[in-house]
Structure formats: structure tokens, C-alpha cells
Amino acid sequence: MKYRYQLILLGSIENPIIKEIKDQIISGIINLKLPQDIINIIDRNNWKDEYGGNQPAFCIYLGNDNGPFEDLAIVEKLIKDGTMILPVFFNDFSKEIPEELKKQNGIKYDDNQRSRIANVVLQAFDLLRSTRKVFISYKRSESTSVAIQMYEALESHHFDVFLDTHSIEKGEPFQEELWHRMTDCDVILLLNTPGFLESCWCKEELAEASSKQIGIVQLVWPNHNIESTSHLSFPLKLESSDFVDGIYDNKDKSKLNDHKIDEIVQFVESVRARNLASRQDNLITEFMSIAKQCGRSIIVQPERFLTEELSGKKIIYIPTIGIPQSTDCQSAEIRHEFEKVPNNTCIRLIYDDLRIRDKWLKHLDWLNNNFKKDIHTLKKQDFEKWLQQKK
């Protein structure tokens, strides 16, 4: 297949760290269940033969402080082309990154940042949602202090975090908004304390997550068993030594130490791609099942979107996780242009509307009525109606 996304590696590419970064990105591609050759890796050695200025590109520049900076001519070309460049440094940004990139936001490299760097690349290529939404599920009478601590830590790492006591505006319908926000999250952080499943609300949240195939990072309290929640549960067993002063059983005073907090944040980051692929699988499987019952001939493409030829028109169905936004339509339009599909092609963003608030469903209906006619959203409850249309 032709290369679609160009990953450009510049700077100190002889550093073994480059291989670790590449391996992490490939791992992310595999977790998304995409073909590995969807990304073409380019460096100074194959630049002239491989780089195409009219195709999606993202550059990682690995810094150094031991000599002249490499690849500055290529950097200038990429800046002129409007390509995003991520400087990666080790200790001192000002010394390790060339002047041409001093205005860019960089990432300081360590073992915990590999997943973050990989996800930045996948987000830039629109293969992973740019929003990083986490839902914290916990029992107030057992883990309030840790829930607030994780809320603050994740927010400081630029996640969009839902915590019931902090995230629902006054006057909003509490339970309706809670289910809505869970539907739109990437990962659930479950604080599995001894009495978690004694709460009917906690049980219901767990059942909802399983039914929607949402990945769960499960923090298991000391002296407590790991719950068998779903195949999408990723447990992390906590020890008393992970808590400040070993206090883990006080809802108001228990605090995790800084090292464990960092480990949890990176663990949440690493689960995102696997969760996205699983939810896409669920949506694709349901759509294809209904399509087969309706006698429609729809093909799943390697890039994980669906295509159909219908009455001389081509339809592209794009599985959309969470709540479709106008930006999803924009992304679909970019893909539409990139594929150079004919004018008689239309795009449908398919999504699961269960538990999405009515005001948002009305908003999406409004978008359908006001966007160009070739880009619309299609909710799950309307799959059968749409697919039963005359062929």
C-alpha cells in the first residue's frame, strides 16, 4: 500500500533513544490494529527519495549538547511546508535544541515519556483523538482524597478529567451528565477499594463501562483482590509503600507518593490506543452485522474505515468514538481530500448514541442539516433505518 503518513526523525538519530521512540510508535500502530506500513519513517538518509511535501508529515527532532546541530536545512524546509516539529531533549532545552526550533513546545525525554511522544505522533496524524479524556470512578466514603489527587495530577498532564464533585455544573442533571461524560471518555480510572462494589452507583458505572467497551485502569488497594471486570481492564496493584506514610485506608488523608502518581499517569496514557481500537471494533462489528442483514455490501478497509458503492455513489463510513464534534467532520473532510475521492462520494461518521445527552443529539442533528450534504453523522439507533434504504 502507498505510504500515507510521514514520520521524519532528525537531529541525533544515531542515539539509541531513536529506536525506542520508533518502537513505541509502532506499538501504538499495532494497538490501533492498523497496518504498520501506514507510516513511512524518513531520516536524512532517505529524505530526498521519500519525502513528499503534499502528504501528512510529523517530525521529531532529537536534541544534543555535544556539538553542531544536524539537519538544519531539512528543518527549514519542514517549517516552510508547515510541518509540525516536536523537539525532544534530555536536560536543558535551551542548550540541546537549535535556534530554529526554540519557539516550539518540546518534551523532556525519560522512560515514562515514550508513550506520550508516541501518542503525540498518532494524534498529529489524526489516528488517535487529540482530546485525552479520563473518567474517575471511585467510592466517596473510601477514596475521596486519592480521587482528587489523581484528578489534579491528570489535569496537570493535560488530560480532560471527569470527577463527579468537580466536573458537573450546578443545575445540570447529575446522572444524565455523568453517563454522557463516561460515553465520551478514553479511559476509566477505577479506584478499586474494598467497598467499591458495595455501592450500587459504582456497580452501575462498572457495568456501563463494560457494555461500552471502555478501557479501565484499575488501581487495586492494598489487601484487596483484583476484580474481574472485563477483558479491557488493566490492573495496577497498589502496596502500602505507594502511599504517603503508608496510610491507604483514610478517605480524607490517604495520598499516593509522587513516583506512583507518575507511573499511573503514564499507564493511563499507554492504555488509550488499545481502548480506542476495541471500541472501534465493537462499533464496526455492530454496523457490519446490521448491514449484512439488510443485504448491503460494505468493505472494511485496512485503515479501519468502511466503504460502500451504492447506486453509482461511494459512501465512506468512519467509526467515531465518543461524541462526534464538528472537528471530526473537518478531519473526515481532510481525509476525503487526501484520498482524492470523486465528488459523488459522501461521508458518514457512525457513532453510538447511547447515554449521550439529548441536547447533544439535537446539536448533531443541527449539524447534519447545516453541513455540506456529503458529510453527516449517523447514530447507532438509525443504522438499520439507513441501511434498509433502497439499494
Backbone hydrogen bonds, N-H to C=O, Kabsch-Sander energy under -0.5 kcal/mol:
donor,donor_aa,acceptor,acceptor_aa,energy
4,R,38,I,-1.0
5,Y,38,I,-1.7
6,Q,56,P,-2.6
7,L,5,Y,-0.6
7,L,40,N,-2.4
8,I,6,Q,-0.7
8,I,58,F,-3.0
9,L,7,L,-0.5
9,L,42,I,-3.0
10,L,8,I,-0.5
10,L,60,I,-2.6
12,S,62,L,-2.6
13,I,11,G,-2.2
15,N,12,S,-1.6
18,I,15,N,-2.1
19,K,16,P,-0.6
20,E,16,P,-1.4
21,I,17,I,-2.4
22,K,18,I,-2.7
23,D,19,K,-2.8
24,Q,20,E,-2.0
25,I,21,I,-2.1
26,I,22,K,-2.7
27,S,23,D,-2.4
28,G,24,Q,-2.0
29,I,25,I,-2.1
30,I,26,I,-2.5
31,N,27,S,-2.6
32,L,28,G,-1.6
33,K,30,I,-1.7
34,L,29,I,-2.2
38,I,35,P,-1.8
39,I,36,Q,-1.4
40,N,5,Y,-3.3
41,I,39,I,-0.6
42,I,7,L,-3.1
42,I,40,N,-0.5
46,N,43,D,-0.9
47,W,43,D,-0.9
50,E,46,N,-2.3
51,Y,47,W,-2.2
55,Q,52,G,-1.6
58,F,6,Q,-2.5
59,C,84,M,-2.6
60,I,8,I,-2.8
61,Y,59,C,-0.5
61,Y,86,L,-2.3
62,L,10,L,-2.5
62,L,60,I,-0.6
63,G,61,Y,-0.6
63,G,88,V,-3.0
64,N,96,E,-1.8
75,V,71,D,-2.2
76,E,72,L,-2.4
77,K,73,A,-1.8
78,L,74,I,-2.5
79,I,75,V,-2.5
80,K,76,E,-2.0
81,D,77,K,-1.8
82,G,78,L,-0.6
82,G,79,I,-1.0
83,T,78,L,-2.6
84,M,57,A,-0.7
86,L,59,C,-3.2
88,V,61,Y,-2.9
89,F,107,I,-1.9
93,F,91,N,-0.5
95,K,92,D,-0.7
96,E,92,D,-2.2
97,I,93,F,-1.7
101,L,98,P,-1.8
102,K,99,E,-1.5
104,Q,101,L,-1.5
107,I,87,P,-2.2
109,Y,89,F,-3.8
109,Y,107,I,-0.5
113,Q,110,D,-1.9
114,R,111,D,-0.8
117,I,113,Q,-2.6
118,A,114,R,-2.4
119,N,115,S,-2.5
120,V,116,R,-2.1
121,V,117,I,-1.8
122,L,118,A,-2.3
123,Q,119,N,-2.6
124,A,120,V,-2.2
125,F,121,V,-1.7
126,D,123,Q,-1.7
127,L,122,L,-2.9
128,L,122,L,-1.1
133,K,131,T,-0.5
134,V,160,D,-2.2
135,F,187,V,-2.2
136,I,162,F,-2.5
137,S,135,F,-0.6
137,S,189,L,-2.5
140,R,138,Y,-0.6
142,E,139,K,-2.1
143,S,139,K,-2.2
144,T,140,R,-0.8
145,S,251,K,-3.1
147,A,143,S,-2.4
148,I,144,T,-2.4
149,Q,145,S,-2.0
150,M,146,V,-2.8
151,Y,147,A,-2.2
152,E,148,I,-2.3
153,A,149,Q,-2.2
154,L,150,M,-2.8
155,E,151,Y,-2.2
156,S,152,E,-2.0
157,H,153,A,-0.8
157,H,154,L,-0.6
158,H,155,E,-1.9
159,F,154,L,-2.3
160,D,132,R,-2.5
161,V,159,F,-0.8
162,F,134,V,-2.9
163,L,161,V,-0.6
166,H,163,L,-2.3
167,S,163,L,-2.4
168,I,164,D,-0.7
169,E,167,S,-0.6
172,E,169,E,-1.8
174,F,172,E,-0.6
177,E,173,P,-2.5
178,L,174,F,-2.2
179,W,175,Q,-2.3
180,H,176,E,-1.9
181,R,177,E,-2.5
182,M,178,L,-2.0
183,T,179,W,-2.4
184,D,180,H,-1.2
185,C,182,M,-1.6
186,D,133,K,-2.9
187,V,133,K,-1.5
188,I,215,G,-2.7
189,L,135,F,-2.7
189,L,187,V,-0.5
190,L,188,I,-0.8
190,L,217,V,-2.5
191,L,137,S,-2.8
191,L,189,L,-0.6
192,N,190,L,-1.1
192,N,219,L,-2.2
193,T,191,L,-1.6
196,F,193,T,-2.1
198,E,195,G,-1.3
199,S,195,G,-0.5
199,S,196,F,-1.4
203,K,199,S,-2.2
204,E,200,C,-2.1
205,E,201,W,-2.3
206,L,202,C,-2.2
207,A,203,K,-2.5
208,E,204,E,-2.5
209,A,205,E,-2.4
210,S,206,L,-2.1
211,S,207,A,-2.4
212,K,208,E,-1.7
213,Q,210,S,-1.1
214,I,209,A,-2.5
215,G,186,D,-0.6
216,I,232,L,-2.7
217,V,188,I,-3.0
218,Q,216,I,-0.8
218,Q,234,F,-1.7
219,L,190,L,-2.8
219,L,217,V,-0.7
220,V,218,Q,-0.8
220,V,236,L,-2.1
221,W,192,N,-2.1
221,W,219,L,-0.6
224,H,221,W,-1.1
229,T,227,E,-1.4
233,S,230,S,-1.6
234,F,216,I,-3.7
236,L,218,Q,-3.0
238,L,220,V,-2.9
242,D,239,E,-1.9
243,F,240,S,-1.5
244,V,255,K,-3.3
246,G,243,F,-2.2
247,I,244,V,-1.7
248,Y,246,G,-0.8
254,S,250,N,-2.5
255,K,247,I,-0.6
257,N,242,D,-2.9
261,I,257,N,-2.1
262,D,258,D,-2.3
263,E,259,H,-2.0
264,I,260,K,-2.5
265,V,261,I,-2.4
266,Q,262,D,-2.1
267,F,263,E,-2.0
268,V,264,I,-2.7
269,E,265,V,-2.0
270,S,266,Q,-2.1
271,V,267,F,-1.2
272,R,268,V,-0.8
272,R,269,E,-0.8
275,N,271,V,-2.2
276,L,272,R,-2.3
277,A,273,A,-2.2
278,S,274,R,-1.9
279,R,275,N,-2.3
280,Q,276,L,-2.3
281,D,277,A,-2.4
282,N,278,S,-2.2
283,L,279,R,-2.0
284,I,280,Q,-3.1
285,T,281,D,-2.9
286,E,282,N,-1.9
287,F,283,L,-2.3
288,M,284,I,-2.9
289,S,285,T,-2.1
290,I,286,E,-2.0
291,A,287,F,-2.4
292,K,288,M,-2.3
293,Q,289,S,-1.9
294,C,290,I,-1.6
295,G,292,K,-1.5
296,R,291,A,-2.8
298,I,296,R,-0.8
299,I,307,T,-2.7
301,Q,299,I,-0.6
301,Q,305,F,-3.1
304,R,301,Q,-2.3
306,L,317,Y,-2.9
307,T,299,I,-2.4
308,E,315,I,-1.9
310,L,308,E,-0.6
310,L,313,K,-3.5
311,S,391,K,-0.5
313,K,310,L,-1.9
314,K,344,N,-1.0
315,I,308,E,-3.2
316,I,346,C,-2.6
317,Y,306,L,-2.8
317,Y,315,I,-0.5
318,I,316,I,-0.5
318,I,348,R,-2.7
320,T,350,I,-3.0
321,I,319,P,-0.5
328,D,325,Q,-0.8
329,C,325,Q,-1.3
330,Q,326,S,-1.8
331,S,327,T,-2.4
332,A,328,D,-2.5
333,E,329,C,-2.1
334,I,330,Q,-2.1
335,R,331,S,-2.3
336,H,332,A,-2.5
337,E,333,E,-2.4
338,F,334,I,-2.6
339,E,335,R,-2.4
340,K,336,H,-0.5
340,K,337,E,-0.9
341,V,336,H,-1.3
345,T,342,P,-1.2
346,C,314,K,-2.3
347,I,374,D,-4.3
348,R,316,I,-2.9
349,L,376,H,-2.6
350,I,318,I,-1.3
350,I,348,R,-0.9
351,Y,378,L,-1.8
353,D,351,Y,-0.7
356,I,353,D,-1.9
360,W,357,R,-1.0
361,L,357,R,-1.9
362,K,358,D,-2.4
363,H,359,K,-1.4
364,L,360,W,-2.5
365,D,361,L,-2.2
366,W,362,K,-2.2
367,L,363,H,-2.1
368,N,364,L,-2.2
369,N,365,D,-1.7
370,N,366,W,-0.9
370,N,367,L,-0.8
371,F,367,L,-2.4
375,I,372,K,-1.7
376,H,347,I,-2.3
378,L,349,L,-2.8
380,K,351,Y,-1.7
382,D,379,K,-2.0
383,F,380,K,-1.7
386,W,382,D,-2.6
387,L,383,F,-2.9
388,Q,384,E,-1.6
389,Q,386,W,-1.3
